[in-house]
Amino acid sequence: MNKAFEQLKSQTIALSAPERAKLVQFLLDSLDSFDKGLKEAWHLEIKHRLAEIHHGNALDENTVGRPAEEVLADLRLRYP
């Protein structure tokens, strides 16, 4: 790691637990804003796929719905 990162680590560990918790929350919040567009895009894609399934339209030749019981039975066989 670079020198600035190592200094930040040293300074961070010197903080009290509540201060570190606030810092962690700040850092996580900063990542959430980065991921916001991605999350929205996935929500739209999921909505689109569900609509296609509910209307009986396959999205492509590989999209086939299966009952959950069947899928779970296959998984139990595969991963006993």
N, C-alpha and C positions, 0 to 999 in steps of 0.2 A: 504494500500500500504506500501511498505517497505521504510525505511528511505532514501535510495539513490534516489528512485523515487521522493519522496517529495522534496528533495534538488534540483533535476533537474527541477522540476516544478517551484520552487521558483526562481532559476537562470534564467530559460527560460522567465518567465514573466517580469524579469528585462531588457531583451533585447529590443532593438528598434523594431518597427514593421518590417522594412526591414530585420533585422537580424532574427527575428522569422520566417518570410516568407522563408528565405534561409534554416533555420533549418527544417521547414516543408517539403520543397522540398527535402532536403537531406534524411529525414526519409521516405518519399514516394518513392523516388528512391531506397532506400534500400529494401523496400517491393517489388518493381517491379522485382528485380533480383530474389527474392524468388519465385514469381509467374510465372516467365518466362517459366519454364518447364511445369507448369500446363496450361498456355495459349497455348503453342505449342501443348500439348496433346489434348486439346479441339479443336483446329483448325484442327488437323488431324482427329479427330472423326467426326466433322461436315462435313469435306470433304468426308469422307467415307460414311456417312449417305446420303448426297446429291447424291453421285454417285449411291448408291443403289436405291434411289427413282427414279432418272432419268432413270435407267435401268429397272425399273418396278419390282425390287426385294424388298420384305419386309424384314426388318432386323429381325423381329420376328412376331409372330401371332398377336401382339398388335399394330404393326406399319401399320397404314392405313392413306393414304393421304386424305384430304378433301379440297374442295374449300374454299378459304378465306372468301367468302361471306357467306357461310354456317356457318363457325366457328364464324364469327362476329355476325351473326344473333342470334346464340345460346347464345353468351356472352351478347348481348343486352337484351335478355329475362331474362337471369340469373341475370344481374346487371343493372336494369333499371335506 
